[in-house]
Amino acid sequence: MAKLMGYDKLANFMATSHYTIFRKFRQSAIRDLLYLQAEISELEKEYAESAQRDREAEGARALYDGNWHLLSISKSQNLGGVQWDKALQIRKKLREYYDCLSRYSDISTRERPRTTEALLLKDWILRPDLGGGISFSGKDLGPKTSVYNEVEDLLTLNPHTGENDLFTRFLTGPVFDRAERVLRVFRKPKQSDPEDQCSESNLFQYSDSHMITVVDMLGTVLASATPLISIIILYFVRNLGLRLIILCAFTLLFSLSLAVVTKARRVEIFACTAA
């Protein structure tokens, strides 16, 4: 099998490692929508002017407002036809405009990759020790002009599993980044080049499902421990005033833990706290 190079090598990594990350080009897409909007506005103005001229004309042209059939055959009957032409142009342009709006709406709601994922893909392209080291010379993936420099404008076709709450983002982000330096001691790196078994690699791969399982367990323990700890503390406190203070503090702590660990709505948090 021939050794993969360039775009083929990058495509293989993105497909096999689930790093299908692409740029949205939001600014270009919105500019295109604005151009289409301007074209339709101009056509509507021209249509209104042609319709007014037909109303002021004599004969069948004055009946176009109330007779679609006369309007639709106006060009073939040499009775103007400009108004009908503009109507057809607007119809065609509206279809293009609505199609672009629908596509942009779908793309804009696509999930963004994590910052660490985007940075890893960018580093993989540049670094041979990760398996990449591809010398792209174009303006799309060059070192200084790479589309992956625009982290805020990226989307991923591999949606993340699990919750997307603050607690999950914190554990899978900053906490995992620091813990990974220790975890890599107990793991073998992923082979950077399958065709070169002797090549060294600095690429370590972790299962999303395992990470989400750990996060879910920690979140459940944290949310459940708050009311249990409050019960234990209240058992040993005899002062009624101090008991009320402790009860209020743990109630606030319980509400805060629900807000951080879950994506519950305010009304759901209020219901759990009141219960």
The 8 nearest C-alpha neighbors of each residue, nearest first, counted from 0:
[[1, 2, 3, 194, 193, 4, 195, 8],
 [2, 0, 3, 4, 194, 7, 8, 193],
 [1, 3, 4, 0, 194, 8, 7, 192],
 [4, 2, 8, 7, 1, 5, 11, 6],
 [3, 5, 8, 7, 2, 6, 133, 9],
 [6, 4, 8, 7, 133, 9, 135, 3],
 [5, 7, 9, 8, 10, 4, 3, 11],
 [8, 6, 10, 5, 9, 4, 3, 11],
 [9, 7, 3, 4, 11, 6, 5, 10],
 [8, 10, 6, 12, 11, 7, 13, 5],
 [11, 9, 7, 13, 8, 12, 6, 14],
 [10, 12, 8, 14, 9, 13, 15, 7],
 [13, 11, 9, 15, 14, 10, 16, 8],
 [12, 14, 18, 10, 19, 16, 17, 11],
 [15, 13, 11, 17, 12, 16, 10, 19],
 [16, 14, 12, 17, 13, 11, 18, 10],
 [15, 17, 13, 18, 12, 14, 11, 19],
 [18, 16, 14, 13, 19, 15, 157, 12],
 [19, 17, 13, 20, 16, 14, 120, 12],
 [20, 18, 13, 156, 17, 155, 14, 157],
 [19, 21, 155, 18, 154, 156, 153, 22],
 [22, 20, 154, 153, 155, 23, 19, 147],
 [21, 23, 153, 152, 24, 154, 146, 20],
 [22, 24, 25, 152, 153, 154, 21, 106],
 [25, 23, 27, 26, 22, 28, 152, 153],
 [24, 26, 28, 23, 27, 29, 152, 107],
 [25, 27, 29, 28, 24, 30, 31, 23],
 [28, 26, 30, 24, 25, 29, 31, 32],
 [27, 29, 25, 31, 26, 30, 24, 32],
 [30, 28, 32, 26, 31, 27, 25, 33],
 [29, 31, 33, 27, 32, 28, 26, 34],
 [30, 32, 34, 28, 29, 33, 27, 35],
 [33, 31, 29, 35, 30, 34, 36, 28],
 [32, 34, 36, 30, 31, 35, 37, 29],
 [35, 33, 37, 31, 36, 32, 38, 30],
 [36, 34, 38, 32, 37, 33, 96, 39],
 [35, 37, 33, 39, 34, 38, 32, 40],
 [36, 38, 40, 34, 35, 39, 33, 41],
 [39, 37, 35, 41, 40, 36, 34, 42],
 [38, 40, 42, 36, 41, 37, 43, 35],
 [39, 41, 37, 43, 38, 42, 36, 44],
 [42, 40, 44, 38, 39, 43, 37, 45],
 [41, 43, 39, 45, 44, 40, 46, 38],
 [44, 42, 46, 40, 41, 45, 39, 47],
 [43, 45, 41, 47, 42, 46, 48, 40],
 [46, 44, 42, 48, 43, 47, 49, 41],
 [47, 45, 43, 49, 44, 48, 85, 82],
 [46, 48, 50, 44, 45, 49, 43, 51],
 [47, 49, 45, 51, 46, 50, 44, 52],
 [48, 50, 52, 46, 82, 51, 47, 45],
 [51, 49, 47, 53, 48, 52, 82, 46],
 [50, 52, 54, 48, 53, 49, 47, 55],
 [53, 51, 49, 55, 50, 54, 56, 48],
 [52, 54, 56, 60, 50, 51, 55, 61],
 [55, 53, 61, 51, 52, 56, 50, 60],
 [54, 56, 52, 53, 51, 61, 57, 60],
 [57, 55, 53, 54, 61, 60, 52, 58],
 [58, 56, 61, 60, 55, 59, 54, 53],
 [57, 59, 60, 61, 56, 62, 78, 53],
 [58, 60, 62, 61, 57, 63, 69, 78],
 [61, 59, 53, 62, 63, 58, 56, 57],
 [60, 62, 54, 59, 53, 56, 63, 57],
 [63, 61, 59, 60, 64, 65, 66, 54],
 [64, 62, 66, 70, 65, 60, 61, 69],
 [65, 63, 62, 66, 67, 61, 54, 50],
 [64, 66, 63, 62, 67, 61, 70, 69],
 [67, 65, 63, 68, 69, 64, 62, 70],
 [66, 68, 70, 69, 71, 63, 65, 64],
 [67, 69, 71, 70, 66, 72, 63, 73],
 [70, 68, 72, 67, 71, 66, 73, 63],
 [69, 71, 67, 73, 63, 68, 72, 83],
 [72, 70, 68, 69, 73, 67, 83, 74],
 [73, 71, 75, 69, 74, 70, 76, 68],
 [72, 74, 80, 78, 70, 76, 75, 71],
 [75, 73, 80, 77, 76, 72, 79, 78],
 [74, 76, 72, 77, 73, 78, 80, 71],
 [77, 75, 73, 74, 78, 72, 79, 80],
 [78, 76, 74, 75, 79, 73, 80, 72],
 [79, 77, 73, 76, 74, 80, 60, 75],
 [78, 80, 81, 77, 74, 73, 60, 82],
 [79, 81, 74, 73, 83, 82, 78, 84],
 [80, 82, 84, 83, 79, 85, 49, 74],
 [83, 81, 85, 49, 84, 80, 46, 50],
 [82, 84, 86, 80, 85, 81, 71, 70],
 [85, 83, 81, 87, 86, 82, 80, 88],
 [84, 86, 88, 82, 83, 87, 46, 89],
 [85, 87, 83, 89, 84, 88, 90, 82],
 [88, 86, 90, 84, 89, 85, 91, 83],
 [87, 89, 85, 91, 90, 86, 92, 84],
 [88, 90, 92, 86, 87, 91, 93, 85],
 [91, 89, 87, 93, 88, 92, 86, 94],
 [92, 90, 88, 94, 93, 89, 87, 95],
 [91, 93, 89, 95, 94, 90, 96, 88],
 [94, 92, 96, 90, 95, 91, 89, 97],
 [95, 93, 97, 91, 92, 96, 98, 90],
 [94, 96, 92, 98, 93, 97, 99, 91],
 [95, 97, 93, 99, 94, 98, 92, 35],
 [98, 96, 100, 94, 99, 95, 93, 101],
 [97, 99, 95, 101, 96, 100, 94, 102],
 [100, 98, 102, 96, 97, 101, 103, 95],
 [101, 99, 97, 103, 98, 102, 104, 96],
 [102, 100, 104, 98, 99, 103, 97, 105],
 [101, 103, 99, 105, 104, 100, 98, 106],
 [102, 104, 106, 100, 105, 101, 107, 99],
 [105, 103, 101, 107, 102, 106, 100, 108],
 [104, 106, 102, 103, 108, 107, 101, 109],
 [105, 107, 103, 109, 108, 104, 102, 23],
 [108, 106, 104, 109, 105, 103, 23, 25],
 [109, 107, 106, 105, 110, 104, 103, 111],
 [110, 108, 106, 107, 154, 111, 105, 155],
 [111, 109, 154, 155, 108, 158, 112, 156],
 [110, 112, 154, 155, 153, 109, 113, 151],
 [113, 111, 155, 154, 116, 114, 117, 110],
 [112, 114, 116, 115, 111, 117, 172, 118],
 [113, 115, 117, 116, 118, 112, 150, 119],
 [114, 116, 118, 113, 117, 119, 172, 112],
 [117, 115, 119, 113, 114, 118, 112, 120],
 [116, 118, 114, 120, 119, 115, 121, 112],
 [117, 119, 121, 115, 116, 120, 122, 114],
 [120, 118, 122, 116, 121, 117, 123, 115],
 [121, 119, 123, 117, 122, 118, 116, 124],
 [120, 122, 118, 119, 124, 123, 147, 117],
 [123, 121, 119, 125, 124, 120, 126, 118],
 [124, 122, 131, 120, 126, 125, 121, 129],
 [123, 125, 131, 132, 122, 121, 133, 126],
 [126, 124, 132, 122, 123, 133, 131, 127],
 [125, 127, 132, 123, 128, 131, 129, 122],
 [128, 126, 132, 131, 130, 129, 125, 123],
 [129, 127, 200, 130, 126, 201, 199, 191],
 [130, 128, 202, 127, 201, 123, 191, 200],
 [129, 131, 191, 127, 128, 192, 123, 132],
 [132, 130, 127, 124, 123, 133, 126, 129],
 [131, 133, 127, 126, 125, 124, 134, 130],
 [134, 132, 124, 131, 135, 5, 125, 4],
 [135, 133, 136, 132, 125, 5, 141, 124],
 [134, 136, 141, 137, 140, 133, 5, 142],
 [137, 135, 141, 134, 138, 140, 142, 139],
 [138, 136, 139, 141, 135, 140, 144, 145],
 [137, 139, 141, 144, 140, 145, 136, 143],
 [138, 140, 145, 137, 146, 141, 144, 135],
 [141, 139, 145, 138, 135, 137, 146, 144],
 [140, 142, 145, 144, 135, 136, 138, 137],
 [143, 141, 145, 144, 140, 125, 135, 136],
 [142, 144, 141, 145, 148, 140, 138, 146],
 [143, 145, 141, 138, 142, 139, 140, 146],
 [146, 144, 140, 141, 139, 147, 148, 142],
 [145, 147, 148, 139, 149, 140, 22, 144],
 [146, 148, 145, 149, 150, 121, 117, 22],
 [147, 149, 146, 145, 150, 144, 121, 143],
 [150, 148, 147, 152, 151, 146, 153, 22],
 [149, 151, 152, 153, 148, 147, 117, 114],
 [152, 150, 149, 153, 111, 154, 114, 148],
 [153, 151, 150, 149, 23, 22, 24, 25],
 [154, 152, 22, 21, 150, 23, 151, 111],
 [155, 153, 111, 21, 20, 110, 112, 109],
 [154, 156, 20, 112, 157, 19, 111, 110],
 [155, 157, 19, 158, 20, 154, 110, 109],
 [156, 158, 155, 159, 17, 19, 18, 20],
 [159, 157, 156, 110, 160, 155, 112, 111],
 [160, 158, 157, 161, 207, 110, 112, 163],
 [159, 161, 158, 162, 207, 208, 211, 163],
 [160, 162, 211, 159, 163, 208, 215, 167],
 [161, 163, 164, 167, 160, 261, 262, 211],
 [162, 164, 167, 168, 161, 165, 262, 166],
 [165, 163, 167, 166, 262, 162, 261, 168],
 [164, 166, 168, 259, 167, 169, 260, 163],
 [165, 167, 260, 169, 259, 164, 168, 170],
 [168, 166, 170, 169, 164, 165, 171, 163],
 [169, 167, 165, 171, 166, 172, 170, 164],
 [168, 170, 172, 166, 167, 171, 173, 165],
 [171, 169, 174, 167, 172, 168, 175, 166],
 [172, 170, 175, 168, 169, 167, 174, 173],
 [171, 173, 169, 170, 175, 168, 174, 176],
 [174, 172, 176, 175, 169, 170, 177, 171],
 [175, 173, 170, 177, 176, 172, 178, 171],
 [174, 176, 178, 171, 177, 172, 173, 179],
 [177, 175, 173, 179, 174, 178, 172, 180],
 [176, 178, 175, 179, 174, 180, 173, 181],
 [179, 177, 175, 180, 181, 176, 174, 182],
 [180, 178, 182, 181, 176, 177, 175, 183],
 [179, 181, 178, 182, 183, 177, 176, 184],
 [180, 182, 179, 178, 183, 184, 177, 185],
 [183, 181, 179, 184, 185, 180, 178, 186],
 [182, 184, 186, 185, 181, 180, 179, 203],
 [183, 185, 182, 186, 181, 180, 187, 179],
 [184, 186, 183, 182, 187, 181, 188, 180],
 [187, 185, 183, 184, 188, 182, 203, 204],
 [186, 188, 189, 185, 203, 183, 184, 190],
 [189, 187, 203, 202, 200, 201, 190, 186],
 [188, 190, 202, 203, 191, 187, 204, 200],
 [191, 189, 192, 200, 193, 188, 196, 199],
 [190, 192, 130, 200, 129, 189, 193, 128],
 [191, 193, 195, 194, 190, 130, 198, 196],
 [194, 192, 195, 190, 196, 191, 198, 130],
 [195, 193, 192, 196, 2, 197, 191, 198],
 [196, 194, 192, 197, 193, 198, 191, 190],
 [195, 197, 198, 194, 193, 192, 190, 199],
 [196, 198, 195, 199, 192, 190, 194, 193],
 [199, 197, 196, 195, 200, 192, 191, 190],
 [198, 200, 197, 128, 191, 201, 190, 196],
 [199, 201, 128, 191, 202, 129, 190, 188],
 [202, 200, 129, 128, 188, 203, 199, 189],
 [201, 203, 129, 188, 189, 200, 204, 191],
 [204, 202, 188, 189, 201, 205, 183, 187],
 [203, 205, 189, 202, 206, 188, 16, 186],
 [206, 204, 207, 203, 210, 209, 208, 186],
 [205, 207, 209, 208, 210, 204, 211, 212],
 [206, 208, 210, 209, 211, 205, 160, 159],
 [207, 209, 211, 206, 210, 212, 160, 161],
 [210, 208, 212, 206, 207, 211, 213, 205],
 [209, 211, 207, 213, 212, 208, 214, 206],
 [210, 212, 214, 208, 213, 209, 161, 215],
 [213, 211, 209, 215, 210, 214, 208, 216],
 [212, 214, 216, 210, 211, 215, 217, 209],
 [213, 215, 211, 217, 216, 212, 218, 210],
 [216, 214, 218, 212, 213, 217, 211, 219],
 [217, 215, 213, 219, 218, 214, 220, 212],
 [218, 216, 220, 214, 219, 215, 221, 213],
 [219, 217, 215, 221, 216, 220, 260, 214],
 [220, 218, 216, 222, 221, 217, 223, 215],
 [219, 221, 217, 223, 218, 222, 224, 216],
 [220, 222, 218, 224, 219, 223, 217, 225],
 [223, 221, 219, 220, 224, 225, 256, 218],
 [224, 222, 220, 221, 225, 219, 226, 227],
 [223, 225, 227, 221, 222, 226, 220, 228],
 [224, 226, 228, 227, 223, 253, 222, 229],
 [227, 225, 229, 228, 224, 230, 223, 253],
 [228, 226, 224, 230, 229, 225, 231, 223],
 [227, 229, 231, 225, 230, 226, 224, 232],
 [228, 230, 226, 232, 227, 231, 233, 249],
 [231, 229, 233, 227, 228, 232, 234, 226],
 [232, 230, 228, 234, 229, 233, 227, 235],
 [231, 233, 229, 234, 230, 235, 228, 236],
 [232, 234, 236, 230, 235, 231, 229, 242],
 [235, 233, 231, 232, 236, 230, 237, 229],
 [234, 236, 233, 232, 237, 231, 230, 238],
 [237, 235, 233, 234, 238, 242, 232, 241],
 [236, 238, 239, 235, 242, 234, 233, 241],
 [237, 239, 241, 240, 236, 242, 243, 235],
 [240, 238, 242, 241, 237, 243, 236, 244],
 [239, 241, 243, 242, 238, 244, 245, 237],
 [242, 240, 244, 238, 243, 239, 245, 236],
 [241, 243, 239, 245, 240, 244, 246, 238],
 [242, 244, 246, 240, 241, 245, 247, 239],
 [243, 245, 241, 247, 246, 242, 248, 240],
 [246, 244, 248, 242, 243, 247, 249, 241],
 [245, 247, 243, 249, 244, 248, 242, 250],
 [248, 246, 250, 244, 245, 249, 243, 251],
 [249, 247, 245, 251, 250, 246, 244, 252],
 [250, 248, 252, 246, 251, 247, 253, 245],
 [249, 251, 253, 247, 252, 248, 246, 254],
 [252, 250, 254, 248, 249, 253, 255, 247],
 [253, 251, 249, 255, 250, 254, 256, 248],
 [252, 254, 250, 256, 255, 251, 249, 225],
 [255, 253, 251, 257, 252, 256, 250, 258],
 [254, 256, 252, 258, 257, 253, 251, 259],
 [255, 257, 253, 259, 258, 254, 260, 222],
 [258, 256, 254, 260, 255, 261, 259, 253],
 [257, 259, 255, 256, 261, 260, 254, 263],
 [260, 258, 256, 166, 257, 165, 261, 255],
 [259, 261, 166, 257, 256, 218, 258, 164],
 [262, 260, 263, 257, 258, 259, 164, 162],
 [261, 263, 164, 264, 258, 260, 259, 163],
 [264, 262, 261, 267, 268, 258, 265, 257],
 [263, 265, 267, 266, 268, 262, 258, 269],
 [264, 266, 268, 267, 269, 263, 258, 270],
 [265, 267, 269, 264, 268, 270, 263, 271],
 [268, 266, 270, 264, 269, 265, 263, 271],
 [267, 269, 265, 271, 270, 266, 272, 264],
 [268, 270, 266, 272, 267, 271, 273, 265],
 [271, 269, 267, 273, 268, 272, 274, 266],
 [272, 270, 274, 268, 273, 269, 267, 254],
 [273, 271, 269, 274, 270, 268, 254, 250],
 [274, 272, 270, 271, 269, 268, 250, 267],
 [273, 271, 272, 270, 269, 268, 267, 250]]
